[in-house]
Amino acid sequence: MQTQYQVIYPDGRVLHGSVDWPYAPTYEDIKTLVGPYVGLGERIGRIPVVHDGRRAHMIVAARADGLAANESATALFQSSWLAQHPNTDPAALTPVMGVAVLFDRQVWL
């Protein structure tokens, strides 16, 4: 299954890519792809989002210590969260830190 992704850098750059994966790739498949972007030694975390009208996953480093804020990824996360939880104070939401990899579908099942 062809899966499109975007690597969203904190400085605003976006790199587009594609990978041929099964419907449900393993954690190791995902980490192998995103590791060079978010940090090979880092554990990764999943952020469910809605992008282009469909459910998708954004993968980030699980630890944000010392990473730069990623305004584009934070805006996507916050808009997705607030659409489902409209009474949430946006200031209470944790910003996305470091590089984020946004997939065009849910990959971490």
C-alpha positions as CSV (number, residue, x, y, z in Angstrom):
1,M,0.0,0.0,0.0
2,Q,1.6,3.3,-1.1
3,T,1.7,5.7,1.8
4,Q,2.5,9.4,1.4
5,Y,4.2,11.3,4.1
6,Q,5.5,14.8,4.9
7,V,8.5,15.5,7.1
8,I,7.7,18.8,8.9
9,Y,10.8,20.6,10.3
10,P,10.6,23.2,13.0
11,D,12.0,25.9,10.7
12,G,9.0,25.4,8.3
13,R,10.7,23.2,5.7
14,V,8.6,20.3,4.4
15,L,10.0,17.2,2.7
16,H,7.6,14.9,0.8
17,G,8.1,11.2,0.5
18,S,6.3,7.9,-0.2
19,V,6.8,4.4,1.1
20,D,5.3,1.1,0.1
21,W,3.9,-0.4,3.4
22,P,1.4,-3.0,4.4
23,Y,-1.9,-1.8,5.8
24,A,-0.6,-2.1,9.3
25,P,3.2,-1.5,9.4
26,T,5.1,-2.7,12.5
27,Y,6.5,-0.3,15.1
28,E,9.9,-1.2,13.7
29,D,8.9,-0.3,10.2
30,I,7.7,3.1,11.3
31,K,10.7,3.7,13.5
32,T,13.1,2.8,10.7
33,L,11.5,5.3,8.4
34,V,11.0,8.2,10.9
35,G,14.1,7.6,13.0
36,P,16.5,9.5,10.8
37,Y,14.2,12.5,10.9
38,V,13.2,12.6,14.6
39,G,16.4,11.0,16.0
40,L,17.6,7.4,15.7
41,G,18.0,7.0,19.5
42,E,14.6,8.5,20.3
43,R,11.5,6.6,21.1
44,I,8.7,7.7,18.9
45,G,5.1,8.8,19.7
46,R,1.9,9.0,17.7
47,I,-0.4,12.0,17.5
48,P,-3.8,11.2,15.8
49,V,-4.8,14.1,13.5
50,V,-7.3,14.9,10.8
51,H,-5.5,16.0,7.6
52,D,-7.1,16.8,4.3
53,G,-10.4,15.5,5.7
54,R,-9.2,12.1,6.8
55,R,-7.8,10.5,9.9
56,A,-4.0,10.3,9.9
57,H,-1.0,9.9,12.2
58,M,1.8,12.3,12.9
59,I,4.9,10.7,14.4
60,V,7.2,12.6,16.7
61,A,10.1,12.0,19.2
62,A,8.6,10.8,22.4
63,R,10.9,13.1,24.4
64,A,11.0,16.7,23.6
65,D,13.9,17.8,25.8
66,G,15.9,20.4,24.0
67,L,14.0,20.2,20.7
68,A,12.7,23.3,18.9
69,A,9.0,24.1,18.8
70,N,7.4,23.0,15.5
71,E,4.7,25.7,14.8
72,S,3.3,24.0,11.7
73,A,2.9,20.6,13.4
74,T,1.5,22.2,16.5
75,A,-1.1,24.1,14.5
76,L,-2.2,20.8,12.8
77,F,-2.4,19.0,16.2
78,Q,-4.3,21.8,17.8
79,S,-6.8,22.2,15.0
80,S,-7.5,18.5,15.0
81,W,-7.8,18.4,18.8
82,L,-10.0,21.4,19.0
83,A,-12.4,20.2,16.3
84,Q,-13.1,17.2,18.5
85,H,-12.8,18.9,21.9
86,P,-14.1,22.5,21.3
87,N,-14.2,23.5,25.0
88,T,-10.4,22.9,25.4
89,D,-8.3,25.9,26.1
90,P,-5.7,25.9,23.2
91,A,-3.0,27.3,25.7
92,A,-3.4,24.0,27.7
93,L,-2.3,21.9,24.7
94,T,1.3,20.8,24.6
95,P,3.2,22.1,21.5
96,V,4.8,19.6,19.1
97,M,8.6,19.8,19.5
98,G,11.2,18.8,16.9
99,V,10.6,17.2,13.6
100,A,7.2,15.6,12.9
101,V,6.4,13.1,10.2
102,L,2.8,13.3,8.9
103,F,1.4,10.4,7.1
104,D,-1.6,10.5,4.8
105,R,-3.4,7.8,6.8
106,Q,-3.4,6.0,10.1
107,V,-0.3,3.9,10.2
108,W,0.1,3.0,13.9
109,L,-2.8,0.6,14.4
